[in-house]
Amino acid sequence: MSNFYKSEDCPSSPQLLDFQNGDMLLAEGKLIREHLTACEFCAAEVEFYEHYPQSDEPIEVADIPKPLYELAESLLSSKRNKISSLDSLLNDADEKSTQ
């Protein structure tokens, strides 16, 4: 499996996703199908998309249940010198998702 990587000749991930979803012309799909017989990496990527469908819909983030929040905060408090708090981690994640 030392050759398990995406090469310059491989279709892009969006093309493979379109192939998996059936959102491409028949001729282009035929070329990708032929590529998949020789490329384990792209075949694995298409299989991933089959098992884990992708969506352009925004993901709704649920609130953390209070007991879980308290447990996480307690676990992090023992490492305060490395991580300030769960609140700061969540705020950092929120800031990154809005950028």
VMD Tcl script that draws the C-alpha trace (Angstrom):
set ca {
  {0.00 0.00 0.00}
  {3.00 2.29 -0.41}
  {1.37 3.81 -3.52}
  {-1.75 4.88 -1.63}
  {-1.90 8.57 -2.48}
  {-3.63 10.97 -4.83}
  {-1.56 11.74 -7.92}
  {-1.73 14.57 -10.44}
  {-3.65 12.27 -12.79}
  {-6.43 11.63 -10.27}
  {-9.82 13.32 -10.54}
  {-10.40 16.05 -7.97}
  {-12.38 15.33 -4.82}
  {-15.35 17.40 -6.11}
  {-15.32 15.34 -9.32}
  {-15.31 12.09 -7.32}
  {-18.15 13.40 -5.18}
  {-20.13 14.32 -8.31}
  {-19.43 10.82 -9.65}
  {-20.69 9.22 -6.44}
  {-23.81 11.40 -6.50}
  {-24.44 10.75 -10.20}
  {-24.08 14.46 -10.97}
  {-21.98 14.26 -14.15}
  {-22.18 13.44 -17.80}
  {-22.06 9.77 -18.79}
  {-18.77 10.16 -20.69}
  {-17.01 11.81 -17.74}
  {-18.42 9.15 -15.41}
  {-17.02 6.44 -17.67}
  {-13.54 7.98 -17.45}
  {-13.72 8.13 -13.68}
  {-15.04 4.57 -13.47}
  {-12.02 3.42 -15.51}
  {-9.69 5.40 -13.24}
  {-11.21 3.78 -10.15}
  {-10.27 0.31 -11.38}
  {-6.59 1.29 -11.27}
  {-6.45 3.77 -8.36}
  {-7.08 2.42 -4.87}
  {-6.92 5.88 -3.33}
  {-9.71 7.34 -5.46}
  {-11.75 4.14 -5.10}
  {-11.46 4.50 -1.31}
  {-12.49 8.16 -1.52}
  {-15.60 7.27 -3.54}
  {-16.40 4.51 -1.05}
  {-16.04 7.05 1.77}
  {-18.57 9.32 0.04}
  {-20.89 6.33 -0.33}
  {-20.81 5.62 3.41}
  {-20.65 9.24 4.55}
  {-22.73 11.39 2.18}
  {-21.53 14.97 1.90}
  {-23.86 17.93 2.03}
  {-23.66 21.64 1.36}
  {-26.23 22.19 4.09}
  {-24.86 23.93 7.18}
  {-24.41 21.64 10.16}
  {-26.47 22.63 13.17}
  {-24.34 22.67 16.29}
  {-26.12 21.42 19.39}
  {-25.53 22.81 22.88}
  {-23.43 20.63 25.14}
  {-25.60 19.05 27.87}
  {-24.79 20.62 31.24}
  {-23.46 17.41 32.90}
  {-21.11 16.79 29.97}
  {-19.99 20.42 30.02}
  {-19.25 20.19 33.75}
  {-17.29 16.95 33.25}
  {-15.21 18.46 30.47}
  {-14.58 21.61 32.50}
  {-13.50 19.48 35.46}
  {-11.11 17.44 33.32}
  {-9.65 20.56 31.77}
  {-9.24 22.32 35.11}
  {-6.48 19.87 36.03}
  {-4.61 21.05 32.95}
  {-5.29 24.79 33.36}
  {-1.70 25.67 32.67}
  {-2.02 24.15 29.18}
  {-5.67 24.88 28.38}
  {-7.53 27.77 29.93}
  {-11.07 26.37 29.89}
  {-13.73 24.70 27.82}
  {-15.29 28.12 27.24}
  {-12.13 29.38 25.56}
  {-11.92 26.24 23.43}
  {-15.52 26.65 22.36}
  {-15.03 30.35 21.67}
  {-11.95 29.58 19.55}
  {-13.95 26.99 17.58}
  {-16.79 29.48 17.07}
  {-14.38 32.15 15.83}
  {-12.75 29.74 13.37}
  {-16.10 28.56 12.01}
  {-17.25 32.13 11.30}
  {-14.09 33.09 9.42}
}
mol new
graphics top color blue
foreach p $ca { graphics top sphere $p radius 0.5 }
foreach p [lrange $ca 0 end-1] q [lrange $ca 1 end] { graphics top cylinder $p $q radius 0.2 }
display resetview
